[in-house]
Amino acid sequence: MTTTSYSNSPEIGDTEADETSLPESSEAHAGGAQSRAGKSNRVRERRNILIEQPQVLGASWAKGWFETMLSEGRQVSGGWPGTIPEARSRAQSHCDRELSLRGLPLLTQEELRTVAAATYERAKRDWLEAARQVRLAALRQRTSKA
């Protein structure tokens, strides 16, 4: 996070402060507030992308695997078939695209680690839940035939 130093700025009540160091109008003051609000909105927008998009991506990744397995006639069971390197690649591609579309800086390495882990965990959770539902459906089918 960048910290701005105001040590050379005149303080309220400073005798060196004259009218040239103060905003000329309330519009100038409002412009600074709008600028800060704009930065705040961009920070919030970035945070939302970094929180929401791994969830969206992880869910669609698991769904894609699930649909592929079913279409190939394969059984949906066992552990999550995705890998962490695959999650990292997917998360970086997806989140960088979302950030770029909004004119925001691309992922930092720390953000990439975080969004990759969140993507992987969401996909794994959804996969395991889907596999559990398939097992329960199969069990119900067997018990209803008996």
C-alpha angles and dihedrals in degrees: 000000000000118000119203117218116223096181092117094047118101114250125226106276092020109145091217091059112099132172092276091065093052127075110273094223143000087262091064090049091047089050090059091048090049090050091053090045090050091053090047091051091050091050090049091047091051092048091050091052092049092049102038104035097060087054092050092044095046092049093050091045092054092044090051092053091046093051092045092052092049093046090052091050091245123144118255101224143112129039128341108284096210124097134221093242088053090049090050092051093046093045094049094048094045099041094042088053092050092047093046092051088058095045093249126139116269122256120295117225091256092050090048091054090050098046092043091053092047091048092050094046094049092048092047092048093049092046093050091048091050091048089050091051091050091051091048092049091050091048092050090049092052094046093048090054092051 
